[in-house]
């Protein structure tokens, strides 16, 4: 694998790949970042996995669709404004977030975080997201 993140993920999963990817777009329309992100995610997906994105203008090439199909994987879209439409969905999403945070706190999973900011530095956190280059994970944590 040419990317350290992909290599790390495949090592941690014994080459099986991951079950779910929540891909939140921060590329600001940069097609090089989009292409890199797509290649990385496709390499990391396991069989019967789900790729979830918030991109409204998301496109896959036929070869990328073929890769998803061969893995039995699916592509889903998230619209943050529709989350509040269904109370059932809210509780389901909340349960998932609580489960991920609990597992992270217990050390069962580790999340690569290149930067951590206190809530009073929220402007610096937003600036850091925009300043990351394509080799970074484009993730920050804001502590409350």
TAVEN-V144201 format. One record per pair of residues at least 12 apart in sequence whose C-alpha atoms are under 7 Angstrom apart, sorted by the first residue. I is the first residue (numbers start at 0). J is the second residue. D is the distance in Angstrom with one decimal. If there is no record, write none. Layout:
BEGIN
i:I j:J d:D
i:I j:J d:D
END
This chain:
BEGIN
i:5 j:39 d:6.4
i:5 j:42 d:7.0
i:5 j:43 d:6.1
i:8 j:43 d:6.8
i:9 j:43 d:6.7
i:15 j:45 d:5.5
i:16 j:43 d:5.0
i:16 j:44 d:4.9
i:16 j:45 d:4.0
i:17 j:43 d:6.1
i:17 j:44 d:5.1
i:17 j:45 d:5.1
i:17 j:48 d:7.0
i:18 j:44 d:6.5
i:18 j:45 d:5.7
i:18 j:48 d:4.3
i:18 j:49 d:6.2
i:19 j:48 d:5.6
i:19 j:49 d:4.8
i:19 j:50 d:5.9
i:20 j:49 d:6.4
i:20 j:50 d:4.8
i:20 j:51 d:5.9
i:21 j:50 d:6.4
i:21 j:51 d:4.8
i:21 j:52 d:6.0
i:22 j:51 d:5.8
i:22 j:52 d:4.7
i:22 j:53 d:6.9
i:23 j:52 d:5.9
i:23 j:53 d:5.7
i:24 j:53 d:6.5
i:24 j:54 d:6.2
i:32 j:133 d:5.6
i:45 j:70 d:6.9
i:46 j:70 d:4.6
i:46 j:71 d:5.9
i:46 j:72 d:6.1
i:47 j:70 d:6.1
i:47 j:71 d:4.8
i:47 j:72 d:4.5
i:48 j:72 d:4.6
i:48 j:73 d:6.4
i:49 j:72 d:5.6
i:49 j:73 d:4.9
i:49 j:74 d:5.9
i:50 j:73 d:6.2
i:50 j:74 d:4.8
i:50 j:75 d:6.1
i:51 j:74 d:5.9
i:51 j:75 d:4.7
i:51 j:76 d:5.5
i:51 j:77 d:6.7
i:52 j:75 d:6.5
i:52 j:76 d:5.1
i:52 j:77 d:6.0
i:53 j:76 d:5.7
i:53 j:77 d:4.9
i:53 j:78 d:6.2
i:112 j:138 d:5.9
i:112 j:139 d:5.9
i:112 j:140 d:7.0
i:113 j:138 d:6.7
i:113 j:139 d:6.5
i:114 j:139 d:5.0
i:114 j:140 d:6.6
i:115 j:139 d:5.7
i:115 j:140 d:4.7
i:115 j:141 d:5.9
i:116 j:140 d:6.2
i:116 j:141 d:4.9
i:116 j:142 d:6.2
i:117 j:141 d:5.6
i:117 j:142 d:4.9
i:117 j:143 d:6.5
i:118 j:141 d:5.8
i:118 j:142 d:5.6
i:118 j:143 d:5.4
i:124 j:139 d:6.7
END
